[in-house]
Amino acid sequence: MSGIRVEALTGALLKAHLPDVARLRIEVFRDFPYLYDGDLDYEARYMASFAASADALVVAAFDGDAVVGASTAAPLATQMAEVREPFRVRGEDLSRYFYFGESVLSGAYRGAGIGVRFFEERERHARACGAAIATFCAVVRGRDHPARPADYVPLDAFWTKRGFAVAPGLLCQLNWKEIGAAEETPKAMQFWTKRLS
């Protein structure tokens, strides 16, 4: 896709684009499998806590000056307790892990290799920060979920092609409000990992 540029942002540039990441999270995660009914106040708090890590990274895709996609990464040890705890319980050294947060891309820009670049840039940054393992978590939804579109294709094959594998038994729970729900409910999240060295 010509005219699209992908940039790794840290420090002040990262912070300047956090509202773009928040907007994209609300837009993209509204679809299955997340069904996220997000709001900008929650997003501002979430993104501020993410950006507090000195090694935080946002990889942004730009079409001109517009941010049309973004992915995040930061040391696992700096993430919220719900994400860290399953690793701590297993006795893992959190300093060896880099957590890949959201990867969100507006629909019109999918299928052009931008998602691959998101992973490449985050892995490059994680290695530069001394991490040995990259990890992320994805929501677990049953094949019979009533909101699952008939043409839905999970991203498992894409992640596997990037070298990630499901980490058996390594799950956490995250809460968010789904479309049409009155309040937040817990969702099971499955971790995937990849050795970086």
C-alpha positions as CSV (number, residue, x, y, z in Angstrom):
1,M,0.0,0.0,0.0
2,S,1.8,3.1,-1.2
3,G,2.0,6.2,1.0
4,I,1.8,4.3,4.2
5,R,4.8,4.7,6.6
6,V,5.4,2.7,9.8
7,E,7.4,4.4,12.6
8,A,8.6,3.2,16.0
9,L,7.8,5.9,18.5
10,T,9.2,6.3,22.0
11,G,9.4,9.1,24.6
12,A,7.6,12.4,23.6
13,L,6.6,11.1,20.2
14,L,4.9,8.1,21.8
15,K,3.1,10.3,24.3
16,A,1.9,12.6,21.5
17,H,0.2,9.7,19.7
18,L,-1.5,8.0,22.7
19,P,-4.9,9.6,21.8
20,D,-4.6,8.0,18.4
21,V,-3.9,4.6,19.9
22,A,-6.9,5.0,22.2
23,R,-9.2,6.0,19.3
24,L,-8.0,2.9,17.3
25,R,-8.5,0.6,20.3
26,I,-12.1,1.7,20.6
27,E,-12.7,1.4,16.8
28,V,-11.0,-2.0,16.2
29,F,-11.8,-3.8,19.5
30,R,-15.5,-3.1,19.0
31,D,-15.5,-6.0,16.5
32,F,-15.5,-9.7,17.4
33,P,-13.7,-11.3,19.3
34,Y,-13.3,-8.4,21.7
35,L,-16.7,-6.7,21.4
36,Y,-15.3,-3.8,23.5
37,D,-17.5,-0.9,24.4
38,G,-14.7,1.5,25.2
39,D,-14.6,5.1,26.2
40,L,-12.0,7.8,26.0
41,D,-11.7,8.3,29.8
42,Y,-10.8,4.7,30.4
43,E,-8.5,4.7,27.4
44,A,-6.6,7.8,28.7
45,R,-6.0,6.1,32.1
46,Y,-4.9,2.8,30.5
47,M,-2.6,4.5,28.0
48,A,-1.0,6.7,30.6
49,S,-0.1,3.7,32.7
50,F,1.3,2.0,29.7
51,A,3.4,5.0,28.7
52,A,4.9,5.3,32.2
53,S,7.5,2.7,31.3
54,A,10.7,4.2,30.0
55,D,11.1,1.4,27.5
56,A,7.5,1.6,26.2
57,L,7.1,1.6,22.4
58,V,4.3,2.5,20.0
59,V,4.7,1.4,16.4
60,A,2.4,3.6,14.4
61,A,1.2,3.3,10.8
62,F,0.6,6.7,9.1
63,D,-1.4,7.5,6.0
64,G,-0.2,11.1,5.5
65,D,-0.5,12.6,9.0
66,A,-3.4,10.3,10.0
67,V,-2.6,7.3,12.3
68,V,-4.4,4.3,10.8
69,G,-2.8,1.6,12.9
70,A,-0.7,1.1,16.1
71,S,0.8,-1.5,18.2
72,T,2.4,-1.3,21.6
73,A,5.1,-3.0,23.6
74,A,6.8,-2.6,27.0
75,P,8.6,-4.7,29.6
76,L,6.3,-7.2,31.1
77,A,7.4,-6.2,34.6
78,T,5.9,-2.7,34.0
79,Q,2.4,-4.0,33.0
80,M,-0.7,-4.2,35.1
81,A,-0.8,-6.9,37.8
82,E,-3.4,-9.0,36.0
83,V,-0.9,-9.5,33.1
84,R,2.2,-10.0,35.3
85,E,0.7,-12.4,37.9
86,P,0.4,-15.6,35.8
87,F,4.2,-15.3,35.1
88,R,5.0,-14.5,38.7
89,V,3.0,-17.5,39.9
90,R,5.0,-19.8,37.6
91,G,8.3,-18.4,39.1
92,E,9.3,-16.7,35.8
93,D,11.9,-13.9,35.7
94,L,9.7,-11.0,34.5
95,S,12.8,-9.1,33.3
96,R,13.2,-11.7,30.5
97,Y,9.9,-10.9,29.0
98,F,8.6,-8.0,26.8
99,Y,4.8,-7.6,26.6
100,F,3.2,-6.9,23.2
101,G,0.0,-5.1,23.9
102,E,-2.6,-4.2,21.4
103,S,-2.1,-4.3,17.7
104,V,-4.9,-2.3,16.0
105,L,-5.3,-1.4,12.3
106,S,-8.2,0.2,10.6
107,G,-10.0,-2.3,8.3
108,A,-9.1,-0.6,5.0
109,Y,-5.4,-1.1,5.7
110,R,-5.4,-4.8,6.6
111,G,-3.7,-7.4,4.4
112,A,-0.9,-5.1,3.2
113,G,1.9,-6.3,5.5
114,I,1.5,-3.6,8.2
115,G,0.7,-6.2,10.9
116,V,4.0,-8.0,10.0
117,R,5.9,-4.7,10.4
118,F,4.2,-4.2,13.8
119,F,5.7,-7.5,15.0
120,E,9.1,-6.9,13.5
121,E,9.5,-3.4,15.0
122,R,8.3,-4.6,18.5
123,E,10.7,-7.6,18.4
124,R,13.6,-5.4,17.3
125,H,12.8,-3.0,20.3
126,A,12.4,-5.9,22.8
127,R,15.8,-7.3,21.8
128,A,17.4,-3.9,22.1
129,C,16.0,-3.7,25.6
130,G,17.5,-7.1,26.5
131,A,14.4,-9.2,26.5
132,A,14.7,-12.9,25.7
133,I,11.0,-13.7,25.2
134,A,8.1,-11.8,23.7
135,T,4.5,-12.4,24.9
136,F,1.0,-11.2,24.3
137,C,-2.4,-12.4,25.3
138,A,-5.6,-12.8,23.2
139,V,-9.2,-13.2,24.3
140,V,-10.6,-16.7,24.3
141,R,-13.9,-17.1,22.6
142,G,-15.8,-20.3,21.8
143,R,-16.6,-21.3,18.3
144,D,-20.3,-21.2,19.3
145,H,-20.2,-17.6,20.6
146,P,-23.4,-15.9,19.5
147,A,-21.6,-12.8,18.2
148,R,-19.1,-14.7,16.1
149,P,-19.5,-13.7,12.5
150,A,-19.9,-16.6,10.0
151,D,-16.8,-15.4,8.1
152,Y,-14.6,-14.8,11.2
153,V,-11.0,-16.0,10.8
154,P,-8.9,-16.1,14.0
155,L,-5.4,-14.7,13.9
156,D,-3.8,-17.9,15.2
157,A,-2.2,-18.7,11.8
158,F,-0.8,-15.2,11.5
159,W,0.7,-15.3,15.0
160,T,2.1,-18.8,14.4
161,K,3.8,-17.6,11.2
162,R,5.4,-14.9,13.2
163,G,7.0,-17.6,15.4
164,F,4.6,-17.4,18.4
165,A,3.0,-20.4,20.1
166,V,0.3,-20.8,22.7
167,A,1.8,-21.0,26.2
168,P,-0.3,-23.9,27.6
169,G,-2.0,-23.1,30.9
170,L,-0.8,-19.5,30.9
171,L,-3.9,-17.4,31.1
172,C,-5.1,-14.3,32.8
173,Q,-8.4,-12.5,33.2
174,L,-9.1,-9.0,32.0
175,N,-12.3,-7.0,32.5
176,W,-14.0,-4.8,30.1
177,K,-17.5,-3.7,29.1
178,E,-18.9,-5.5,26.1
179,I,-21.3,-3.9,23.6
180,G,-24.8,-4.1,25.1
181,A,-23.6,-5.0,28.6
182,A,-24.4,-2.9,31.7
183,E,-21.0,-3.4,33.3
184,E,-17.6,-4.9,32.9
185,T,-17.2,-8.7,33.0
186,P,-14.0,-10.9,33.2
187,K,-12.7,-12.4,30.0
188,A,-10.2,-15.3,29.7
189,M,-7.0,-14.2,27.9
190,Q,-4.5,-16.8,26.5
191,F,-0.8,-16.0,26.4
192,W,1.4,-16.6,23.4
193,T,5.2,-16.5,23.6
194,K,8.2,-16.4,21.3
195,R,11.9,-16.7,22.1
196,L,13.8,-13.7,20.8
197,S,17.3,-15.1,21.0
